[in-house]
């Protein structure tokens, strides 16, 4: 190991900042960041130093918070404007309309979680929404997660095969199922429920904008 790196590690373990170590050892801060990026103990020191600096310089903290809010607001606005620009080209596509209408009725609307998520017990509905994601939205297949929610008397392997056959979705896309207790002892859906999800705050922003635009169209 380089001697300057050994010394840098020693100083870092003494809770010294990158700026201090860089000045003492004449090592670029980018190099220090590369050395310590994947070290959990260094990350703890970073967080500790950040809290101390925040308490010492409350005005600086306020500026950072304000800058982050401004950046997020700008990002939200860009997503919304992009959705508005794309809407005229998409709004007459039957698959696009189907996907947006399904999400309007069945999708998760909580923007903060950043997930496009829809669950239903109807395989045809899941099939259409999967096509909406992969074809209309061009979401890479590897970014789409699918999970079954089953009752205890249902066999996971059987249900996965059934859902895969009915939805035309590769069985390899189905992750480990979740089992739940039904409220009624006999009235249960024989298929279970399928949850289809994509982690994309941007796509969710756009879908919610498109729902709003369709509401105006229909009005």
DRENPA-3360 file (N, C-alpha, C; in nm, 2 decimals, always signed):
BEGIN
1 = XXXXXXXX = +0.08/-0.12/+0.00/+0.00/+0.00/+0.00/+0.09/+0.12/+0.00 ~ +0.05/+0.22/-0.07/+0.12/+0.35/-0.08/+0.13/+0.41/+0.06 ~ +0.24/+0.47/+0.09/+0.26/+0.52/+0.23/+0.17/+0.64/+0.25 ~ +0.15/+0.72/+0.14/+0.06/+0.84/+0.16/-0.08/+0.79/+0.19 ~ -0.12/+0.68/+0.13/-0.25/+0.62/+0.16/-0.27/+0.57/+0.30 ~ -0.16/+0.51/+0.35/-0.16/+0.46/+0.49/-0.17/+0.58/+0.58 ~ -0.10/+0.69/+0.55/-0.11/+0.81/+0.64/-0.25/+0.87/+0.63 ~ -0.31/+0.87/+0.50/-0.44/+0.92/+0.48/-0.55/+0.84/+0.56;
9 = XXXXXXXX = -0.53/+0.71/+0.56/-0.62/+0.63/+0.64/-0.61/+0.66/+0.79 ~ -0.49/+0.68/+0.83/-0.46/+0.71/+0.98/-0.53/+0.84/+1.01 ~ -0.52/+0.94/+0.93/-0.58/+1.07/+0.96/-0.73/+1.06/+0.95 ~ -0.78/+0.99/+0.85/-0.92/+0.97/+0.84/-0.98/+0.91/+0.96 ~ -0.91/+0.80/+1.02/-0.96/+0.74/+1.14/-0.96/+0.83/+1.26 ~ -0.88/+0.94/+1.25/-0.88/+1.04/+1.35/-0.99/+1.14/+1.33 ~ -1.09/+1.11/+1.24/-1.20/+1.20/+1.21/-1.16/+1.32/+1.14 ~ -1.06/+1.32/+1.06/-1.02/+1.43/+0.98/-1.10/+1.44/+0.85;
17 = XXXXXXXX = -1.12/+1.56/+0.80/-1.20/+1.58/+0.68/-1.11/+1.56/+0.56 ~ -1.17/+1.53/+0.44/-1.10/+1.52/+0.32/-1.01/+1.65/+0.30 ~ -1.07/+1.77/+0.33/-1.00/+1.89/+0.30/-0.87/+1.90/+0.39 ~ -0.89/+1.86/+0.52/-0.77/+1.86/+0.61/-0.66/+1.76/+0.56 ~ -0.70/+1.64/+0.52/-0.61/+1.54/+0.47/-0.54/+1.58/+0.34 ~ -0.62/+1.64/+0.25/-0.56/+1.69/+0.13/-0.46/+1.79/+0.15 ~ -0.49/+1.88/+0.24/-0.39/+1.99/+0.27/-0.27/+1.94/+0.33 ~ -0.28/+1.84/+0.43/-0.17/+1.79/+0.50/-0.08/+1.70/+0.41;
25 = XXXXXXXX = -0.14/+1.62/+0.33/-0.06/+1.53/+0.25/-0.04/+1.56/+0.10 ~ -0.11/+1.67/+0.06/-0.10/+1.71/-0.08/-0.16/+1.60/-0.17 ~ -0.27/+1.55/-0.13/-0.34/+1.45/-0.21/-0.47/+1.51/-0.26 ~ -0.50/+1.50/-0.39/-0.63/+1.55/-0.44/-0.75/+1.49/-0.37 ~ -0.85/+1.57/-0.35/-0.97/+1.53/-0.27/-1.04/+1.42/-0.35 ~ -1.03/+1.43/-0.49/-1.09/+1.32/-0.57/-1.03/+1.19/-0.54 ~ -0.90/+1.18/-0.52/-0.83/+1.06/-0.49/-0.87/+1.01/-0.36 ~ -0.89/+1.10/-0.26/-0.93/+1.05/-0.12/-1.07/+1.00/-0.13;
33 = XXXXXXXX = -1.16/+1.06/-0.21/-1.29/+1.01/-0.22/-1.30/+0.87/-0.28 ~ -1.21/+0.85/-0.38/-1.20/+0.72/-0.44/-1.16/+0.61/-0.34 ~ -1.06/+0.65/-0.26/-1.01/+0.55/-0.16/-1.11/+0.52/-0.05 ~ -1.19/+0.61/-0.01/-1.28/+0.59/+0.11/-1.42/+0.57/+0.07 ~ -1.46/+0.58/-0.06/-1.60/+0.57/-0.10/-1.67/+0.45/-0.05 ~ -1.61/+0.34/-0.05/-1.68/+0.21/-0.02/-1.64/+0.16/+0.12 ~ -1.59/+0.25/+0.20/-1.55/+0.22/+0.34/-1.66/+0.26/+0.44 ~ -1.74/+0.17/+0.50/-1.85/+0.21/+0.59/-1.80/+0.30/+0.70;
41 = XXXXXXXX = -1.69/+0.27/+0.76/-1.64/+0.35/+0.87/-1.61/+0.49/+0.83 ~ -1.56/+0.51/+0.71/-1.54/+0.65/+0.66/-1.67/+0.72/+0.63 ~ -1.77/+0.65/+0.59/-1.90/+0.71/+0.56/-1.96/+0.76/+0.69 ~ -1.94/+0.68/+0.80/-1.99/+0.72/+0.93/-1.92/+0.85/+0.98 ~ -1.79/+0.86/+0.95/-1.72/+0.98/+0.98/-1.77/+1.10/+0.90 ~ -1.79/+1.07/+0.77/-1.85/+1.18/+0.69/-1.98/+1.23/+0.74 ~ -2.07/+1.14/+0.78/-2.20/+1.18/+0.83/-2.18/+1.26/+0.96 ~ -2.09/+1.21/+1.05/-2.07/+1.28/+1.18/-2.01/+1.42/+1.16;
49 = XXXXXXXX = -1.92/+1.43/+1.06/-1.86/+1.56/+1.04/-1.96/+1.66/+0.97 ~ -2.05/+1.60/+0.89/-2.16/+1.68/+0.83/-2.25/+1.73/+0.93 ~ -2.29/+1.65/+1.03/-2.38/+1.70/+1.14/-2.31/+1.81/+1.22 ~ -2.18/+1.79/+1.25/-2.11/+1.89/+1.33/-2.11/+2.03/+1.25 ~ -2.08/+2.01/+1.12/-2.07/+2.14/+1.04/-2.20/+2.20/+1.03 ~ -2.31/+2.12/+1.02/-2.44/+2.18/+1.01/-2.48/+2.26/+1.14 ~ -2.44/+2.21/+1.25/-2.46/+2.28/+1.38/-2.38/+2.40/+1.39 ~ -2.26/+2.39/+1.34/-2.17/+2.51/+1.35/-2.20/+2.62/+1.25;
57 = XXXXXXXX = -2.25/+2.58/+1.13/-2.28/+2.68/+1.03/-2.43/+2.66/+0.98 ~ -2.52/+2.70/+1.07/-2.66/+2.68/+1.03/-2.70/+2.75/+0.90 ~ -2.64/+2.87/+0.87/-2.67/+2.94/+0.75/-2.63/+2.86/+0.63 ~ -2.52/+2.79/+0.64/-2.47/+2.71/+0.53/-2.57/+2.59/+0.50 ~ -2.62/+2.53/+0.62/-2.71/+2.42/+0.60/-2.84/+2.47/+0.54 ~ -2.89/+2.59/+0.58/-3.01/+2.65/+0.52/-3.00/+2.67/+0.37 ~ -2.88/+2.71/+0.33/-2.85/+2.73/+0.18/-2.85/+2.60/+0.11 ~ -2.79/+2.50/+0.17/-2.79/+2.37/+0.11/-2.93/+2.31/+0.09;
65 = XXXXXXXX = -3.01/+2.32/+0.19/-3.15/+2.28/+0.19/-3.23/+2.35/+0.08 ~ -3.21/+2.48/+0.08/-3.28/+2.57/-0.02/-3.24/+2.53/-0.16 ~ -3.10/+2.50/-0.18/-3.05/+2.46/-0.31/-3.11/+2.33/-0.36 ~ -3.12/+2.23/-0.26/-3.18/+2.10/-0.29/-3.32/+2.11/-0.33 ~ -3.40/+2.19/-0.26/-3.54/+2.21/-0.29/-3.55/+2.27/-0.43 ~ -3.47/+2.37/-0.46/-3.47/+2.43/-0.59/-3.44/+2.34/-0.71 ~ -3.34/+2.25/-0.68/-3.30/+2.15/-0.78/-3.41/+2.05/-0.80 ~ -3.48/+2.00/-0.69/-3.59/+1.91/-0.71/-3.71/+1.97/-0.78;
73 = XXXXXXXX = -3.74/+2.10/-0.75/-3.85/+2.17/-0.81/-3.82/+2.18/-0.96 ~ -3.70/+2.21/-1.00/-3.66/+2.22/-1.14/-3.68/+2.09/-1.21 ~ -3.63/+1.98/-1.14/-3.64/+1.85/-1.20/-3.79/+1.81/-1.22 ~ -3.87/+1.83/-1.12/-4.01/+1.80/-1.13/-4.08/+1.87/-1.25 ~ -4.04/+2.00/-1.26/-4.09/+2.08/-1.37/-4.05/+2.03/-1.51 ~ -3.92/+1.99/-1.52/-3.88/+1.93/-1.64/-3.95/+1.80/-1.68 ~ -3.98/+1.72/-1.58/-4.05/+1.59/-1.61/-4.19/+1.63/-1.66 ~ -4.26/+1.72/-1.59/-4.39/+1.76/-1.63/-4.40/+1.82/-1.77;
81 = XXXXXXXX = -4.31/+1.91/-1.80/-4.30/+1.97/-1.93/-4.28/+1.87/-2.04 ~ -4.19/+1.77/-2.01/-4.16/+1.66/-2.11/-4.29/+1.58/-2.13 ~ -4.36/+1.55/-2.03/-4.49/+1.47/-2.04/-4.59/+1.55/-2.12 ~ -4.60/+1.68/-2.10/-4.69/+1.76/-2.18/-4.66/+1.77/-2.33 ~ -4.52/+1.77/-2.35/-4.48/+1.78/-2.49/-4.51/+1.64/-2.56 ~ -4.50/+1.53/-2.49/-4.51/+1.40/-2.55/-4.66/+1.36/-2.57 ~ -4.75/+1.42/-2.49/-4.89/+1.38/-2.49/-4.96/+1.39/-2.62 ~ -4.94/+1.49/-2.70/-5.01/+1.50/-2.83/-4.98/+1.38/-2.92;
89 = XXXXXXXX = -4.86/+1.33/-2.91/-4.81/+1.22/-3.00/-4.86/+1.08/-2.95 ~ -4.89/+1.08/-2.82/-4.92/+0.95/-2.75/-5.07/+0.93/-2.73 ~ -5.15/+1.04/-2.72/-5.28/+1.03/-2.67/-5.38/+0.95/-2.75 ~ -5.35/+0.92/-2.88/-5.44/+0.84/-2.96/-5.39/+0.70/-2.98 ~ -5.28/+0.66/-2.91/-5.23/+0.52/-2.92/-5.31/+0.44/-2.82 ~ -5.38/+0.33/-2.87/-5.47/+0.25/-2.79/-5.40/+0.19/-2.67 ~ -5.27/+0.15/-2.69/-5.20/+0.08/-2.58/-5.17/+0.19/-2.47 ~ -5.13/+0.31/-2.52/-5.10/+0.42/-2.42/-5.23/+0.45/-2.34;
97 = XXXXXXXX = -5.34/+0.47/-2.41/-5.46/+0.50/-2.35/-5.50/+0.39/-2.24 ~ -5.48/+0.26/-2.29/-5.52/+0.15/-2.20/-5.43/+0.16/-2.07 ~ -5.30/+0.18/-2.09/-5.21/+0.18/-1.97/-5.24/+0.29/-1.88 ~ -5.27/+0.41/-1.93/-5.30/+0.53/-1.85/-5.43/+0.51/-1.78 ~ -5.53/+0.46/-1.84/-5.66/+0.44/-1.78/-5.65/+0.33/-1.67 ~ -5.58/+0.22/-1.70/-5.56/+0.12/-1.59/-5.49/+0.18/-1.47 ~ -5.39/+0.26/-1.50/-5.32/+0.32/-1.38/-5.41/+0.42/-1.31 ~ -5.49/+0.50/-1.38/-5.58/+0.59/-1.32/-5.67/+0.52/-1.22;
105 = XXXXXXXX = -5.72/+0.40/-1.26/-5.81/+0.32/-1.18/-5.75/+0.24/-1.07 ~ -5.63/+0.18/-1.10/-5.57/+0.07/-1.02/-5.43/+0.10/-0.97 ~ -5.37/+0.20/-1.02/-5.23/+0.23/-0.99/-5.21/+0.30/-0.86 ~ -5.09/+0.29/-0.81/-5.04/+0.36/-0.69/-5.02/+0.51/-0.72 ~ -5.08/+0.60/-0.65/-5.08/+0.75/-0.69/-4.98/+0.82/-0.60 ~ -4.92/+0.76/-0.50/-4.84/+0.83/-0.40/-4.70/+0.86/-0.47 ~ -4.68/+0.99/-0.50/-4.56/+1.03/-0.58/-4.43/+1.01/-0.51 ~ -4.44/+1.02/-0.37/-4.31/+1.02/-0.29/-4.24/+0.89/-0.30;
113 = XXXXXXXX = -4.31/+0.78/-0.32/-4.23/+0.65/-0.32/-4.16/+0.62/-0.45 ~ -4.18/+0.70/-0.55/-4.11/+0.69/-0.67/-4.13/+0.56/-0.75 ~ -4.24/+0.49/-0.72/-4.27/+0.36/-0.79/-4.39/+0.36/-0.87 ~ -4.38/+0.31/-0.99/-4.50/+0.29/-1.07/-4.54/+0.15/-1.04 ~ -4.65/+0.14/-0.97/-4.70/+0.01/-0.92/-4.85/-0.01/-0.94 ~ -4.88/-0.13/-0.99/-5.02/-0.16/-1.01/-5.04/-0.31/-0.97 ~ -5.15/-0.33/-0.90/-5.18/-0.47/-0.86/-5.32/-0.50/-0.89 ~ -5.35/-0.63/-0.93/-5.48/-0.67/-0.97/-5.49/-0.83/-0.97;
121 = XXXXXXXX = -5.61/-0.88/-0.96/-5.63/-1.02/-0.97/-5.66/-1.07/-1.11 ~ -5.68/-0.98/-1.20/-5.71/-1.01/-1.34/-5.59/-1.02/-1.43 ~ -5.55/-1.14/-1.48/-5.43/-1.16/-1.56/-5.43/-1.07/-1.68 ~ -5.55/-1.05/-1.74/-5.55/-0.97/-1.87/-5.52/-0.83/-1.84 ~ -5.55/-0.78/-1.72/-5.52/-0.64/-1.69/-5.37/-0.63/-1.67 ~ -5.31/-0.72/-1.60/-5.16/-0.72/-1.59/-5.09/-0.74/-1.72 ~ -5.14/-0.82/-1.81/-5.09/-0.84/-1.94/-5.08/-0.71/-2.02 ~ -5.19/-0.63/-2.01/-5.20/-0.51/-2.09/-5.11/-0.40/-2.03;
129 = XXXXXXXX = -5.10/-0.40/-1.89/-5.01/-0.30/-1.83/-4.87/-0.33/-1.86 ~ -4.83/-0.46/-1.86/-4.70/-0.50/-1.89/-4.66/-0.46/-2.03 ~ -4.75/-0.47/-2.13/-4.73/-0.43/-2.26/-4.72/-0.28/-2.27 ~ -4.80/-0.21/-2.19/-4.79/-0.06/-2.19/-4.65/-0.02/-2.14 ~ -4.60/-0.09/-2.04/-4.46/-0.05/-1.99/-4.35/-0.08/-2.09 ~ -4.36/-0.20/-2.15/-4.25/-0.25/-2.24/-4.26/-0.19/-2.38 ~ -4.38/-0.16/-2.43/-4.39/-0.11/-2.57/-4.42/+0.04/-2.58 ~ -4.52/+0.08/-2.50/-4.55/+0.23/-2.51/-4.45/+0.31/-2.44;
137 = XXXXXXXX = -4.40/+0.26/-2.32/-4.31/+0.34/-2.24/-4.16/+0.30/-2.26 ~ -4.14/+0.19/-2.33/-4.00/+0.15/-2.36/-3.92/+0.12/-2.24 ~ -3.99/+0.07/-2.13/-3.91/+0.03/-2.01/-3.84/-0.10/-2.03 ~ -3.71/-0.10/-2.01/-3.64/-0.23/-2.02/-3.70/-0.34/-1.93 ~ -3.71/-0.46/-1.99/-3.77/-0.57/-1.92/-3.70/-0.59/-1.78 ~ -3.57/-0.58/-1.78/-3.50/-0.60/-1.65/-3.53/-0.51/-1.54 ~ -3.59/-0.40/-1.57/-3.63/-0.30/-1.47/-3.77/-0.32/-1.41 ~ -3.84/-0.42/-1.47/-3.98/-0.44/-1.43/-3.98/-0.56/-1.33;
145 = XXXXXXXX = -4.04/-0.53/-1.21/-4.05/-0.64/-1.11/-4.19/-0.69/-1.10 ~ -4.21/-0.82/-1.08/-4.34/-0.88/-1.07/-4.35/-0.98/-0.96 ~ -4.45/-0.96/-0.88/-4.46/-1.05/-0.76/-4.61/-1.09/-0.74 ~ -4.63/-1.21/-0.69/-4.76/-1.26/-0.66/-4.79/-1.25/-0.52 ~ -4.91/-1.22/-0.48/-4.96/-1.21/-0.35/-5.06/-1.32/-0.34 ~ -5.03/-1.43/-0.26/-5.11/-1.55/-0.26/-5.17/-1.58/-0.12 ~ -5.28/-1.66/-0.12/-5.33/-1.72/+0.00/-5.26/-1.84/+0.04 ~ -5.26/-1.88/+0.16/-5.18/-2.00/+0.21/-5.21/-2.13/+0.14;
153 = XXXXXXXX = -5.34/-2.15/+0.08/-5.37/-2.27/+0.02/-5.33/-2.28/-0.13 ~ -5.27/-2.17/-0.18/-5.22/-2.17/-0.32/-5.07/-2.21/-0.33 ~ -5.04/-2.29/-0.43/-4.90/-2.33/-0.45/-4.83/-2.23/-0.54 ~ -4.72/-2.18/-0.49/-4.65/-2.07/-0.56/-4.61/-2.12/-0.70 ~ -4.54/-2.23/-0.72/-4.50/-2.27/-0.85/-4.61/-2.29/-0.95 ~ -4.72/-2.34/-0.90/-4.84/-2.35/-0.99/-4.89/-2.22/-1.03 ~ -4.90/-2.13/-0.94/-4.96/-1.99/-0.97/-4.86/-1.92/-1.06 ~ -4.73/-1.93/-1.04/-4.64/-1.86/-1.13/-4.65/-1.91/-1.27;
161 = XXXXXXXX = -4.66/-2.04/-1.28/-4.68/-2.09/-1.42/-4.81/-2.05/-1.48 ~ -4.92/-2.04/-1.40/-5.05/-2.00/-1.45/-5.04/-1.85/-1.50 ~ -4.99/-1.77/-1.41/-4.98/-1.62/-1.44/-4.89/-1.60/-1.56 ~ -4.78/-1.67/-1.57/-4.69/-1.66/-1.68/-4.76/-1.70/-1.81 ~ -4.84/-1.80/-1.81/-4.91/-1.85/-1.93/-5.01/-1.75/-1.97 ~ -5.09/-1.70/-1.87/-5.20/-1.61/-1.91/-5.16/-1.47/-1.95 ~ -5.05/-1.42/-1.89/-5.00/-1.29/-1.92/-4.89/-1.28/-2.03 ~ -4.84/-1.40/-2.06/-4.73/-1.40/-2.16/-4.60/-1.34/-2.11;
169 = XXXXXXXX = -4.59/-1.33/-1.98/-4.47/-1.27/-1.92/-4.38/-1.39/-1.88 ~ -4.25/-1.38/-1.91/-4.16/-1.49/-1.87/-4.17/-1.52/-1.72 ~ -4.17/-1.65/-1.69/-4.18/-1.69/-1.55/-4.06/-1.64/-1.47 ~ -3.95/-1.62/-1.54/-3.82/-1.57/-1.47/-3.84/-1.43/-1.41 ~ -3.94/-1.36/-1.46/-3.97/-1.23/-1.41/-4.04/-1.22/-1.28 ~ -4.10/-1.34/-1.24/-4.17/-1.34/-1.11/-4.07/-1.37/-1.00 ~ -4.07/-1.28/-0.90/-3.99/-1.29/-0.79/-4.06/-1.37/-0.68 ~ -4.00/-1.39/-0.56/-4.06/-1.46/-0.45/-4.20/-1.41/-0.42;
177 = XXXXXXXX = -4.29/-1.49/-0.40/-4.43/-1.45/-0.37/-4.45/-1.41/-0.23 ~ -4.55/-1.34/-0.20/-4.58/-1.30/-0.06/-4.72/-1.37/-0.03 ~ -4.72/-1.44/+0.09/-4.84/-1.50/+0.13/-4.91/-1.42/+0.24 ~ -5.05/-1.41/+0.23/-5.13/-1.34/+0.32/-5.25/-1.42/+0.37 ~ -5.30/-1.38/+0.48/-5.42/-1.45/+0.53/-5.55/-1.37/+0.48 ~ -5.64/-1.44/+0.41/-5.76/-1.38/+0.36/-5.85/-1.34/+0.47 ~ -5.94/-1.24/+0.45/-6.04/-1.21/+0.56/-6.15/-1.30/+0.56 ~ -6.18/-1.36/+0.45/-6.30/-1.46/+0.44/-6.24/-1.60/+0.42;
185 = XXXXXXXX = -6.30/-1.70/+0.50/-6.24/-1.83/+0.50/-6.26/-1.91/+0.36 ~ -6.37/-1.87/+0.29/-6.39/-1.94/+0.16/-6.39/-1.86/+0.04 ~ -6.43/-1.73/+0.04/-6.43/-1.64/-0.07/-6.29/-1.59/-0.10 ~ -6.22/-1.66/-0.19/-6.09/-1.62/-0.22/-6.07/-1.63/-0.37 ~ -5.98/-1.54/-0.43/-5.95/-1.55/-0.57/-5.86/-1.66/-0.59 ~ -5.89/-1.74/-0.69/-5.81/-1.86/-0.72/-5.68/-1.83/-0.78 ~ -5.65/-1.71/-0.83/-5.53/-1.68/-0.89/-5.43/-1.60/-0.80 ~ -5.49/-1.54/-0.69/-5.41/-1.46/-0.61/-5.41/-1.32/-0.68;
193 = XXXXXXXX = -5.32/-1.23/-0.63/-5.30/-1.10/-0.69/-5.16/-1.08/-0.74 ~ -5.15/-1.01/-0.86/-5.02/-0.99/-0.92/-4.99/-0.84/-0.90 ~ -4.87/-0.81/-0.85/-4.82/-0.68/-0.84/-4.71/-0.66/-0.94 ~ -4.72/-0.55/-1.03/-4.62/-0.52/-1.13/-4.57/-0.38/-1.09 ~ -4.43/-0.37/-1.09/-4.38/-0.25/-1.04/-4.25/-0.21/-1.11 ~ -4.23/-0.08/-1.13/-4.11/-0.02/-1.19/-4.06/+0.10/-1.10 ~ -3.94/+0.09/-1.05/-3.89/+0.20/-0.97/-3.84/+0.31/-1.06 ~ -3.92/+0.41/-1.08/-3.89/+0.53/-1.17/-3.98/+0.65/-1.13;
201 = XXXXXXXX = -3.92/+0.74/-1.06/-3.99/+0.86/-1.01/-4.03/+0.94/-1.14 ~ -3.94/+0.94/-1.24/-3.97/+1.02/-1.36/-4.09/+0.97/-1.43 ~ -4.10/+0.84/-1.45/-4.21/+0.78/-1.52/-4.34/+0.80/-1.44 ~ -4.33/+0.79/-1.31/-4.45/+0.82/-1.23/-4.50/+0.96/-1.24 ~ -4.40/+1.05/-1.24/-4.44/+1.20/-1.26/-4.51/+1.21/-1.39 ~ -4.46/+1.15/-1.49/-4.52/+1.17/-1.63/-4.66/+1.10/-1.63 ~ -4.67/+0.98/-1.58/-4.80/+0.92/-1.58/-4.91/+1.00/-1.51 ~ -4.88/+1.06/-1.40/-4.97/+1.14/-1.32/-5.01/+1.26/-1.40;
209 = XXXXXXXX = -4.91/+1.32/-1.47/-4.94/+1.43/-1.56/-5.04/+1.39/-1.67 ~ -5.01/+1.28/-1.73/-5.09/+1.23/-1.84/-5.24/+1.20/-1.80 ~ -5.25/+1.15/-1.68/-5.39/+1.12/-1.62/-5.46/+1.26/-1.61 ~ -5.39/+1.36/-1.56/-5.45/+1.49/-1.55/-5.49/+1.55/-1.68 ~ -5.40/+1.53/-1.78/-5.43/+1.58/-1.92/-5.55/+1.51/-1.98 ~ -5.57/+1.38/-1.95/-5.68/+1.31/-2.00/-5.81/+1.35/-1.93 ~ -5.80/+1.39/-1.81/-5.92/+1.44/-1.74/-5.96/+1.57/-1.80 ~ -5.87/+1.65/-1.84/-5.91/+1.78/-1.91/-5.96/+1.75/-2.05;
217 = XXX = -5.91/+1.65/-2.12/-5.96/+1.61/-2.25/-6.10/+1.56/-2.24 ~ -6.13/+1.48/-2.15/-6.27/+1.43/-2.13/-6.36/+1.53/-2.09 ~ -6.31/+1.63/-2.01/-6.40/+1.74/-1.96/-6.44/+1.83/-2.08;
% end
